Amino acid sequence: MRPGIALALGLLLGFSPMRGQTPGVMVEVDTTLVTVGDPVTLRVWVDHGAGDRVLWPDSLDLTPFEVRGVRAFPPAPQGEGVRSAATISLVAFELGDLEIPSFDVEVMNAEGESTVLSTNPFGIRVVSVGLDEGGDIREIKGPLGIPASLARVLLLALAVLIVLALAWAVSRRMKRRNQGLPAPIPTVPQRPAHEVALEALANLERSPLLERGEVKEFHVRVSDILRTYVEGRFRVPALEMTTGDILTGLERIGTESSIVEGFRDFLYPCDMVKFAKNRPSTEVSLSVLSLGRRLVEETALVEETAGEVSP
């Protein structure tokens, strides 16, 4: 196990809501059913007092799962206290119903008193691809043959179809030329991704979702708008990725670190509302939307009148 691993997650396991400054832990996993070798993304949040310090384990043994990567995030204000968060990527190469074992996270207050938070074991089912339920190895069958008479009929039918298609194309071209018909109108080019995103953000800002108290739906929509923009602008399939995978994808294509940090500051608050049942105020929710608009405006492609595209 690599040293410095911060922590692992489960699905809302071992969580106790904060009462004043009492520490609590909340954990989450993105899936409970994976194919062998596929990653499992885990998230953990620790709520604690402003003067407390989270002591993550120096090493973490999550056998039968192998830790592939971990990312910790700085504490952020949460209610009357502070919330520390991290994600960890696991992978398993065994089949069956496996278990992510329990682990402890220690929280130390300003007086030196510590509180140990424990998670419960969490089950993940790992399945194979193309498993033969019969369990036996069968002989390789040779290619299926086509009767000679049937093959001749198929070839003849294919030749007739080709001739008919060519005749139709020539006839249509001649008719169009004789009638002086104009050439087909070219299709309208696809709108730039930043125009679509900015228009969607403006419509969402005018929507009554926050007035009706639909905070989660507001953050789901604003997150989807930016994820769609990332797909169109950076060619990163963000709608099918976790937040950690999106940030990794942006880094791999050489996106500036300040832009990657901006998307991190935008996406993780949205995740906290969608998955952690956080309910920020209207002002905070609108500030998240404003951050999304700024990211779109700063990364929008400058159209190529000079034959160049912004990085």
ZIRAFEN-V522195 format. One record per run of one state. SS is the DSSP state (H for helix, E for strand, C for the rest). FROM is the first residue (numbers start at 0). TO is the last residue. If there is no record, write none. Layout:
[[SS	FROM	TO] [SS	FROM	TO]]
This chain:
[[C	0	22] [E	23	28] [C	29	31] [E	32	34] [C	35	37] [E	38	47] [C	48	51] [E	52	54] [C	55	64] [E	65	77] [C	78	79] [E	80	90] [C	91	94] [E	95	99] [C	100	102] [E	103	107] [C	108	112] [E	113	117] [C	118	120] [E	121	126] [C	127	146] [H	147	178] [C	179	191] [H	192	205] [C	206	213] [H	214	233] [C	234	236] [H	237	239] [C	240	241] [H	242	251] [C	252	255] [H	256	275] [C	276	280] [H	281	298] [C	299	310]]
